[in-house]
Amino acid sequence: MGIRDKIHQHFSEDKLDLEYLLEAVEEVLDAHEDAFQVLEEAKEPAKMEMAEAFCAALPKFVPSEAWGDPKADIRQDMNRLIFNHVGGGYDLQKRINWLTRIQHPQTQISSPRRIVTTLILLESLSTCLNAFSESPAGFIFESFLAGLLGGYQVKGRVGGNLPIEDIMAFTGLKNEQAGVPLSIKLLAPGTAIKGSYTNLVDAMNRFEHGMKYFVAIKEGEGRLKLASFMISRGNLIDMIVEGSPVKAKKLFKWDPDVPKEIRRLDPEKFLRSLSNWKQLYATLQNTQGYTRDKTPLNENREKEINELEKKGLYYLAHYSYDDLLLEKKDAREATQWSIPKFSALEKMGGIVEYTHLGDLDVSAAAIRNTALSYMKDLNTTISVLFQSVKDLSENVNLYFVQPKRARAMKRGDRAIGAAAKAEAAMQEALATERAEREGSVV
């Protein structure tokens, strides 16, 4: 009998599936009082060693660009094993709460599957932040969020430029299959929050309900402060002005090609006077911050002229859009809107609907301490199960790649031993479940 047959004899291949293991983990809860008592009486160093061993035994999933693609094989596997079990529905705040809640001292989470799934996600996020340089980390972070929020990462260009939305979240919405656009910012403390003025103006035209920004501030090793804010057609002007009044003056300055009658008007006051989005969009395209060719808009001119004349805006009323929407002759330097730092964004909460989503610590020490706080719910049997599966996988791999066959045979024997331990732990969990269903605990 070969090594493969021996391993299959002790532990069938379908039982190596993480989903199968997690289902078994749920069945063990409250079934091993003696093991719980040992953990309660164990000294702190012993508990810490158990937590470290458990974290080491957990399956490792390294985030990649494929996590942002629902059609990719690894994303489909992650959906089945992890992402489909994330709570919170189609709500950004609730989904983030699901992830951050495990690190709240007062939280009473007892489901082993929930604990294990969240620990795996925390370790994956830690890898995302620490295993890549700044620019790739931001890109992989977007892929991670696309999976966590049930959506996809946006990679195509719009109008020749990369779009302002980084992911489309919650693409399973019944009435909004396209999903919810999110722009992602992964920043260091004190870094300005900024973006393309042109892309933002165009995004407001594309997305009637506005653009939500997800901001993650890296505060020290592994610590993240998570927040969101909203930019819409209604607060666009206020956001740009409040973020940087000096920059706003430059962005809103009239394009040199605009007729002189229009250039006599104060840009900011004029922009604020326009309640009709098509009028506002047309006018924003004629500011110096906008660097793309303008798109003519169809409008009922008679109705529009009456509305403008009532406001005393005679110059705009009697200049056609053909006069106003002029092609720019020269390419100009790209311009950006800006909020100087995160603390300034917090103060703008009343304008941009700022929301503090939560805090996370994904440092190795924090993840280990999180596991430690739940060790009584992750009893000895579950730890043995994961450790045995980890040992089985490692020894099977080493059996096939070890050039010295005597050593390889030893690895094969260890793999069989690990399979036997995992099988015994699984049988214990199943026996406990059967006994509980029959009304007696063995």
N, C-alpha and C positions, 0 to 999 in steps of 0.2 A: 504494500500500500504506500503510495507516494505521499509527500508532504501536503499536497493540496487535498488529497482524499482524507488524510488524518484530520486536517483543520476543519473540513466540511463535516466530518463525523462528529466533532465536538461542538462546532458552532457554525450553523448554516449561514450562507452568505447574506440572505435577506435579513438576518438578525443583526448584521453589522450596520444597518441603516440607522442614521441618527434619529429619524422620526420614530422608528420602532423603539429605540432606547428611551427617548423622551416620554413616550406613552407609558413605558414600563415604570419610569421614574415617578410619574404621577400616582401610580398604583401603590407605591411603597409608603406614602405619607401616613403617619400615625400607626404604622404597623410594627415598629420595632422599638418598644419602650425601653428595653434593656440597652440598646445602642444609644438612645437619647440620654439615658442616665449616665452612661460612660462619658459622653460628650459634656454633659453638665458638670461632672465632677473632675474632668480633665483640667490640668493646669494650663495657663495661658500659652506657654511655649508649645505645648503639645497640640493645642487647638490651632495655633498658627501654622504649625507644620502640616496639619491635616488640610487647612485651607489652601496652603501653597501647593500641596500635592494635588488637590482637587482642581485648582486652576490650571496646573500643568497638564492634567489629564484631559481637560476639555478640548473638543475639536477646534482647530484653528482655521479660520476663514479670513484670508487676506483680501481686502477690498480691491477691486480693479475696475477699469472702465466698463467691463461687461456687466457689472452690477446695475448700471444705468440703462441697460437694454433689456426690456422684458422678453425679447425673443432669444437672448443668449442662453445657452444651456446652464451655465452657472447661476444666472439670475433665476431661472425656473427652479433649479434645485434650492436656491436660497428662499424663494417664495414658499416652496413646499415645507422646508425645514424650519424657517425662521420668520420671514416677513409676513406670511399669512396668519401668524399667531400673534402679531403685534396688535394691541388694542387701540382704541381711540377713534375708530371709524374714519370718516372723512373730515376730520377736524385737526388742524395743525397743533393747537394748544394741547388737545387731549392725547395726541400721539406722542408729543414730547414729554408730557406728564407720565405716560406709560413707561418711557425710557428712564426718566430721572427719578421716578418715585422710589425705586429700589434703594437709592442712597439716602433717603430721608429716615432719620432715626425712629420716628414715630410710626413708620409704615409697618403694617402687619401683613406682609406677603407670605403666604405659606405654600403655595403651589410650587413643587419642585420644577415642573416644566417651565413655569414663568421665570423662576430664579435662574435656571440654567440658560434659557434663551436670552435673557437680558445680559447675563455675564458674557455670553458669546458675543453679543452685539457690542458691549463695552470694550472687549478686547479687540474686536475688529476696528472700532473707531480709534482706539489707541494706536493700532498699527497704521491707520490712515494718517494720523497726525505726526507720528514719529518716524515712520519708515521712508517718507518721501520728503524731498526738498519743498520749498515754499510753494512754487507754482504748481507742480504735480499734486501736492497735497490738497490744494484747493480744488483741483479738477476731480480727484478721487473722492473728496468729501462730497462733491455734488452727486457722484454716482452712488455713494452710500445713502445720501438723503433720498435719492430717487427710489431706491429700494425700500427704505424705511417708510416713505410716504406713499407707496403704491403708485409710482408714476414712471417717467422716463426722462433721461437726460437729453437736453436739446443740443444738437450739434450742427444742424443745417443753417445756412445763411438766409437772411431776409433782406432784400434790397441790396444785396452785395456785401452786407456787413453781418457780423455775428449778432444775433438778437439779444435783447436785454434779459430775457428769461433764460435761466440756466436749466431749470427742470419744469416739467409739467406734472404736478402732483395729483393724486387721487383720480387717475384716468378711468377708474371703474364707476364713476358717478353715473347714476341712471339717466339724469337729465342733462348732463354736461360731459359727454364722452371725451371731449378734448382735454379736460382736466383744468387744474388751477395753476396759472403761471407763477413761478417763484424765482426771484433773483437772489443768488446766494453770495454772501460775503463772509470769508474766513479771514479774520484780521488780528493783528497784534494790538495790544493796548496803545492808545494814543494815535493810531493810524486813522487818517481821514477816510470817511465813507464817501465814495464818489462814483461817478459814472458818466457816460456819454450823454450830453444834453440832447443831441440829435436823436440818438436811439430812444431816450426817454420820451421825448415829444412824440415820436412815431409809435412807441409802445402804447401811449395813452390813446392814440387813434385806433390801434389794433384791438386793444382790450378795454371794452366799455366800462368794466368794473374796476379798472386800475391794476397796479402791480404791487404785489406783496413782496417785501424784502425779508429774507431770513439772515440774521447776523449772528455769527459765532465769534466771540472775542476770546483769544487764547491768553488766559491769565496765569502765568507760571506753567510749570511742567505738568501737562495733562489736564489742567483746569480750564473749563469752558463756561462762558456766560452766554446764554442763548436768548435771543430776542427777535421780535419782528416789528416792522412798521409798514405802513401802507401809503403809497403815492397814487393819487387819483386825479381825474380831471378837475375836481373841485379844490384840491389843496396843492396842485402843482406849483402855482405861482408863489404861494405862501412858503412852501418848503424850500424853494430855491432862494428866496429872499432871506428867510430866517437862517438857512444854513450858512450863507455867506453873502451879506449885502454888497460887498465890493465886487465879488464875482458875478452877482446877479446883474449889476449895472452893465458889465461887459457883455454878458450873455444876451440881455434884453435890448442892447443898443441896436438901433435901426440899421438894416442893411443899406449900404451906400446906394444901391440900385432902386430903393424905394422912392417914390415921388416926393419932392420936397414938401408938399402939403402934409403928407403923412409924417415926415421926419420932424415936423414942428411940434408934434404931440409928444407928451411924456410917455415913454414906452410902458413903464410899469403901470401907471394909472390907466393907460389905454387898454392894456391886457386885462386888468382887473374889471374893466367896464363891460367886457364881452361875456355874456352868459350863454351864448350859443356856441357849442363846441366846434362846429365847422368854421365859424368865424375866428374863434380863438386859435384853432389849428393852423388856419391860413396865415394868421398874423404872426404866430410863433415861427413859422417857416421864413418869415422875412426879418428875423432878428439875426445878429451877427453870430450868435452861438450855434445856429443851425447851419450845417455844412453840406447838406445833401440837396440835390435838385428838388424843386418844389413840385407838388402834385396838384393840378387844378381841381377844384371842387365844384360840383354842381349844386346850385342853391336857387331858391325862389327869390329872385332879386327884388321884386316889388315889395314883398312882405319884409324882406331884410332892410330895404331902404327906409320903409316906414318906421321900423324899430330903431334904426340908427338915428334917423332924424329926430325922433322923440327924445333921444339922449343928447342931441346937439352935436352928433358926430357926422357933420355934413361932408367932410372931406372923404371919409371912407365910404359913405353912402353913395357918393357920386363918382367914385372910381371903381371901375369894373375889376373883377378878380384877374382878368387878363393883365391889367395894369399892376395889380398888387403882387401877383404870383409870377415874378420874373425869374428867369434862369440865372443862376450865379455864373459869372464868367470865369472866375479864378477859384481854384481850390484854396481853402483857408485852413489855418491850423485847427486841428480838432480841439474842441472845447468841452469842459466837463462841469457839471454841477458838483457841489461839494458840501459836506457837513464835516467840520474840522476834526471832531473826535466823538467817541461814543457817549461821553457825558453830555455833550451838546445835543445829541439825538434824544437822550432821555428827557431833557428839558423841553424838547419840541413835541412831547407826547400828545398834547392837546391838538396839535396840528396834523400829525401823521399817524395817529392811532398807535402809538408805541405800546408794545406788550412785552413784559419780561416773561419768557417762556420757561425758564428754569436754569439750573446750574448742574454741571457734570464734572466729575473728576475721573479721568480715565488713565491716570498714572498707574504703574504696576502695583504700587503700595495701596492705592485706593481700591483697586479691583480686588486685591487680596483681602483687604479689610472688609469689603462688601461681602465677599464669600464667607469670611469668618463669622460675620453677624448672622448668617443663615445656615451655619453648619448643622444646627440641630434639626433643621428641615431637610438637609442633604445628608442623611445618615450614612453609616458605615457601608451598608450594602450598595448604595448608589455610588459612593466613592470607589468601591472595589469594581463595580461594573464599568465605570468610565476608565479607570486605570488599566483594567484588564484588556479592554478594547484597544486602548492606546498601545499597550505592550504587544498585543497581538499584531497590530498593523506594523509597528516598527520592526519586529522580529521577522515577519513574513517578507518585508522589503529587504532586510539584511540577508535573509536566506538566499534570495535570488541574485543579489549583487556582490556577495562576499566571494572573492576569488579563491580563497583557501577553503576547500570543501569541508575540512574537519570542523572549522569554525562555523561554517554555514550550517552543518548538521546540528550543532549546538543551538544555533539560533532557531532552527526548525523545532527542536524539542521545546525551547522556551515559548515559541508561538503556540504549540499544542497546550502547554501548561496554562498560558494566558487565556486561551480559548475555553479551557475547562473551568477556570475561575469565573470567567464572564458568564458561562453557561450556568454555573451553580448560583451566581447572584441573580440571574434572570429567573431561574427556577424558584428561588426563594421568594422573589417578588410576586410571581404568578401564584405560588402556593398560598401566600398571604392573602392575595385578592380572592382566591377561591374560598378560603376559610372565612373571610369577612362576609362574602355573599351568602354563605351557608349559615351565618350567625354565630360562628365560633372563631376565635383567634388562636392560631397555633403558636 
